[in-house]
Structures are given as C-alpha cells and as structure tokens.
Amino acid sequence: MDSSSAAMAIKSTIFSTLPTPKLSKPASFKPTSSTSRSRLVNRIRIQSIQNPSPDSPNPPFRNPSSSSQPSPSTFSRRAVVSTPTPPMFELASSKDRLRRLVTEFQSLPEPLDRVKRLLRYAALLPEFPASSKADGNRVMGCTAQVWLTAELDEEGRVRFKADSDSEITRGFCSCLIWVLDGAAPEEVLEMKTDDFGALSVVGLAGNVSSRVNTWHNVLISMQKKCRALMAERDGRPKFEPFPSMVVTAEGITAQGAYAEAQARFLYPDEKRIEELVSVLKEKEIGVVAHFYMDPEVQGVLTAAQKHWPHIFISDSLVMADAAVKMAQAGCKFIAVLGVDFMSENVRAILDQAGFGEVGVYRMSNERIGCSLADAAAAPAYLEYLREASTSSPSLHVVYINTSLETKAHAHELVPTITCTSSNVVQTILQAFAQVPNLNVWYGPDTYMGANIVELFQQMLMMTDDEISQIHPGHNKKSIRSLLPRLHYFPDGTCIVHHLFGQEVVDRINEMYCDAFLTAHFEVPGEMFSLAMEAKRRGMGVVGSTQNILDFINQRVQEALGRNIKEHLKFVLGTESGMITSIVASVRKLFSSAKSSLSEAEVSVEIIFPVSSESITQTAAKPNASVKFGDLALPVLPGVASGEGCSINGGCASCPYMKMNSLTSLLRICHKLPDKDSLLSAYEAGRFDSQTPLGNSVADVGCEPILHMRQFQSHKKLPEKLIHQILAPAGNGKAKS
C-alpha cells in the first residue's frame, strides 16, 4: 500500500463519524456537450491528438516493434476501430507494461499534459458494443458510468473490453486494458490495487480520491470476472449467492429464505402498531432499542415512531442519553430492548441524572447475556487487569459493551475510560499524547484490539504530515514508540462478529469483491483487512453500526444525485438486525428524491453473508416455536444449530438480542405501573452493591462513562482521569 492510500483509509476509519464531503459529479467530456468545461476538454483532446509531444513515449496501443505502424495521433477514433491493436502480451508481462505506464505518466510533470495523455488513450479505446452496456456489466464505485466485459480467447488468455460516459475514465480504462488485456488469468489475479498507487499522481482536477478509485475499482471488477471465467473453464461449481434484499422506490424484493424472513416484518401489522402506540401514550412509556433487534420488533417500532416521538433505535452508546431525554420530556417508564448491560447503563445514567423515580424495564425475566460482557466478567479478565495495575502509568480503555459492575471493579484496579467502536482509536491516540510512557490496556474485544494494532502499524507507512492530520500529537516516531505499550485482551469475542472469518471472506472475494463492503470494528482480522482494502478505494467502511448506516446513506445520496440508473450492492458485515434501520433510511431518501422530481433509478441491494445451507426451514411447521424463559417465540429461518452463525451453520443473528420480543414489550407495557410487583424480575437493577473497596458500584461504574463523554466534548482526557493515571494508588481509595 502506498502512503497516500494508507492515510486515506485510516483517516476515513478514525474519523468515520464525521460527514464525508459529497463526491463531485463527473463532468461530461462528450463532443456534443454544450458545457464550457466539456468544450475546453474537447479542445484539449483534439490538440493532444493532432500535436503529440515529439519526445513523449509511445502510447500504449502502439507496437514499438513495428516501424510501419502509424502513430496513434494520426488515427481518428473510427480509424482506430478499423485498425486492430497489435497483441502486446507477447512483448512484455503485465507488470512490465504497468511499469512502463507509470514511467510514462511520471515523465509528464505538468497536470495538463497528463490530462492530454489520458485523453489520447481514451481516443484509442476500441468501440464498445451498445448491447454490452447492461446493468450486469457496470463497475460499481466510480463516479462515472463504466462498463466492462471479459472472455477467454482460444489460447486461454483474458480479453477485456470497457467503456465509460466520461472521457477521463475512458482513458483510465484504456490504460488498464493495455496492461491486462491478453494476459493469463493468473497474471490478472496477481495484480494488486496497490500496484497502481504511482498512478494516483496524475494531477487531475476535481476529486482526486474518486479518480484513484477508478483505477482500483475497474481492476477489482476485472479480477472478479476473471475468477468466474476460470471457474467455468475448470468446471468448478459456482458459489451460491448470499441471501439479499433489494430496495427500490417501488418496494422491496427478497432473494433467499433468510432475506424473505427479514422482509416479512418490514410491513408490520397495523393493529400491532396501533396497540403499541396506544399503550405507550397512555402509560407515558419511552422505548430505547438497539439496532440488532429482531426485524418484527424493529418494524413495529419504526412505524410507531411516526405517532409517538419517545421511541429511539440506535447503537449502545446513545441509548442511555435518549432515555434521559425521554425522562426530561415526562416519560414515567423506559423499556429497554437490548442485552442486560444496556438496561443497566440506562438505569445508572438515569439515577445519575436525578431521575431515580423513572422505572427501567428489560424484556425477559431471565438473563439477557452478551459474549463480550461475559468475557470481561470472567476471572481471566480480572487477571489481565491485575497485570495492568503493576505497570505505571497505565490506562484501561474498556469497550462500552460491558456491565456496570465490570466497569466499577476495573476502575478501582486501573484508571478506566469507556470507548465505542467509533471513538476507540482517537481515545487511545489522545491518551498516549497526553501521558508520556503510558501503557494502554484495551479490552475485552480481542478482534477489535488486534485491528487497532494493525491500524497503527499501517500508520508507520505514512508520512509525519499524514499522521499529524489524523492526530496532531503524533508522528511516525511516536506511533512506533507506542505500539509496544499497547495491549489487548486475548480472549474476548462477539459471537456474531466472530463468524465473519475466512470462509465468509473467501466467498466475498469470489462473488462480491466489487460490491460496497461494510464491517463492524469487532470482526476478525481477515474481514477487517478486506474492508480496509475496500475503504482505500472508496468502497468500504469499518466502524460502528451508526458508521455503517451513515456510509450506506451517503452512497445512496450520491447515486440519487447523479440522476442515472444504478444498482448499489452492500455486503452487511454486522448483525442482520441492522436491515430494518437501513431499509427505513434508504426508503426515506427515495421519498425525498421523488419529491424533488429526481429522475434517478436507484436500487439498493443488501447482502447477508449467510449460506443457504445454513437456513432452518420452517415451512413444514408454521407454528413452530422456541422457549425463552416464559416466552414462546416463533422460529424463523435463521440459526440452524448453536449460537451465532457460520456459512455452514446459521446466520449473523444474535440470539440474546432476539430475546427482546414484541409480545414481551406489549405485555410489560400493559402491566405498568407495576402495583402488584409482577414485573420485579424484569426491572433493571439499581446496583446497591458495593465494590471490593466499599464504594457504590453505580457511582464508580458510571465514572469511566463520564470520562468518555468529557473526552468527546473536549477532545482531551479529563484532568481527573489524568490525575488518576499519574497517581493510581489513590484511585479507588480516594472514593471510599
């Protein structure tokens, strides 16, 4: 990876919560265009064809071994079509041709000369059949429309054809085809997007990153088509596609049993909506729910939001904040749809905010667990923190997805600040910048810890200026210095994100490498690396659930702004419950575009990394159910065996989150207020218990959360936390 690509990807990951500027709409370079810019570029094109630089290297489609070969500058585009291009694969390998191309562009110091050269190549690109300009041949991720086809010739070499509605992009395609057309399939697959890094300095006006993405995204599409040709040649069976859901302005279609099950609840029963809204209004109940809720629950909640404002669906970070706002607005009860640490946090934060009289209720009379929270409550994590306490100065950065009790006990051992998947990198960098020789101990998510280390190692390939743009307190030397002092817990995973491992990655590479790739920061390293590579070329996002939703919204908005027909594919690299919020958000964008008379025909396909063999079929038993405590939940196509999923045994669905049923929500709401104490098992505990040092679990456990909030507001670790780090012996005792 070249340093500029690395910087672009890492900055995008670290600052993924910030809005990204909208990519510029590509200018049209067609001769018939009436715009002044098109006329200017058209003149450049004509001048470059008529007056090539006498000392410039040969254009790529000219055969240097043939002295009788006319100069490309004497060809019109029609003449080029009628004059076959000599085969170049006999003269040099693809890597040799790429090196020649890089040398050629680097020999042109003036940006205008580079534009001229690209336009010359655009004129040399052979005519592309109109019949091949089909949706299936579109290259995703480019700001212009690009079409690509591939086939194997009689000698088993790959022959490519391409076209674009932008002359600059046609020039890119022309260069790529010169490098790879006629190459062996294995040679095409060996080419890396990083190999084209030197061509990112072509000096074009406009959005530079979008121009770089053209090189990369066309290459990825070439390789995808090449893999399909090789599979067909070798007689290998094709992968079955993942289930997916397609959203258009007209409606929703689902492909595959799992997607059909998800789609069924996107049009909820109006009677259930009316019943829920009525009881929420009557009893003044607010509802906070996580993105990973069951589609049936989310479908009803999303529809009910239009009639009752005190319903909030989000990631875990802001659920407690939303509950406080509901209490301030007069809600007497808060129903929490999530795992237990979420209801605990809501209870504690409401108490801290002075709303102790507001009741907080969970959705099951049994424990609603979380594999990450459980890992942090295990004896091994306590040993990890004891080791941290022996190193001074030390800071424990704990993931928000842990219990309040864990946060309290940890804070008394090692000064602690909570983090989320969207702010963890900046939290760690700021901590190292503020405290010299600091040791940082992150936990409990092992994959996220490993991904953070990988991210910092990638920063070592960047310049000091690029690193300072990510964080002004760091350079290459400081990053190299902090890496040995950054530790992460080795035995904690989310059972859902754990399943996005090598099997899923291999299948994505085979079938969906040209799609937009979304990945939560909790995924294994294989998926993280794949998503980071996609991010470098503008085709991916790595971050929190909210980051993923924002990324999809942004790409859809860009497509609607281009006013052309587009089909966008997104691989959903997180819990499948996100689909309800994604569909609701996308349909809202479609509705806004329709009201503004946009002519864009955009469809959005959400792909679930689930094997069709892993789906539990329930058609034969339509009334099948499974018991969760005293609740009987309908069995939907989903987990075939065990918890979570793999491509051989289930789906990306958290079994704990699915304990939050619509039936349970309605039953609890109808029984409030709980005058007869029938719902005591459903109440979120108040944490009257004490820490080992005799302090209140609620008070000590909330402090790491408050430290994080101060950091988010001021971009610096609070002075109180700095004092605790530098004087750790008094950290817990000072509270007693």
Secondary structure, 3 states (H helix, E strand, C coil): CCHHHHHHHHHHHHCCCCCCCCCCCCCCCCCCCCCHHHHHHHHHHHHHHHCCCCCCCCCCCCCCCCCCCCCHHHCCHHHHHHCCCCCCCCCCCHHHHHHHHHHHHHCCCCHHHHHHHHHHHHHHCCCCCHHHCCHHHECCCCCCCEEEEEEECCCCCEEEEEEECCHHHHHHHHHHHHHHCCECHHHHHHCCHHHHHHHHHCCCCCCHHHHHHHHHHHHHHHHHHHHHHHHHHHCCCCCCCCCEEEECCCCEEEECHHHHHHHHCCCCCHHHHHHHHHHHHHHCEEEEEECCCCHHHHHHHHHHCCCCCCEEEECHHHHHHHHHHHHHCCCCEEEEECCHHHHHHHHHHHHHCCCCCCEEECCCCCCCCCHHHHHHHCHHHHHHHHHHHCCCCEEEEEECCCCHHHHHHHHHHCCEEEECCCCHHHHHHHHHHHCCCCEEEEECCHHHHHHHHHHHHHHCCCCHHHHHHHCCCCCHHHHHHHHHHEEECCCCCCCCHHHCCHHHHHHHHHHCCCCEEEEECCCCHHHHHHHHHHHHCCCEEEECHHHHHHHHHHHHHHHHHHCCEEEEEEEEECCHHHHHHHHHHHHHHHHHHHHCCCCCEEEEEEECCCCHHHCCCCCCCCCCEEEECCEEEECCCCCCCCCCCCCCCCCCCCCCHHHCCHHHHHHHHHHCCCCCCCCHHHECCCCCCECCCCCEHHHHHHHHHHHHHHHHHHCCCCHHHHHHHHCHHHCCHHHC
